[in-house]
Amino acid sequence: MNFNEMTFKELREYLLTHRDDVDALHAFSDRAQTMPPKALVGADESLEKLNEVTREIAKSAS
């Protein structure tokens, strides 16, 4: 899977359905660091939901 070819929204949606994919988490994190904070959270998502996914993936990777 080439995460660089995905839009940010596509990558976020992929990550929400593939929570154990550490490579996707890294790609998402790398891309998110380059975006303004308001671009990270859509109207239908919350920052807490994204944090929850991040914690679950980090937990499953350890």
C-alpha positions, -999 to +999 in steps of 0.1 A: +000+000+000+014+033-010+003+058+016+021+087-002-005+084-031-035+087-007-051+119+002-050+128+039-087+120+042-081+086+025-052+078+048-072+088+079-101+066+068-077+037+060-061+041+095-095+041+112-103+007+096-068-008+098-059+002+134-031-024+136-012-010+106+019+006+121+032+018+088-001+036+082+002+053+116+037+065+108+026+078+074-004+096+090+017+110+118+044+123+094+018+140+072-002+154+102+029+171+115+031+192+083-005+203+084-021+232+103-040+220+134-075+229+120-069+206+090-065+175+112-100+173+126-130+172+103-165+182+113-175+145+118-145+135+138-130+146+170-094+149+182-102+124+209-112+098+183-079+103+165-060+100+198-079+068+207-068+053+174-032+063+180-032+048+215-047+015+202-021+012+174+007+020+198-005-005+223-009-033+197+026-025+183+043-030+217 
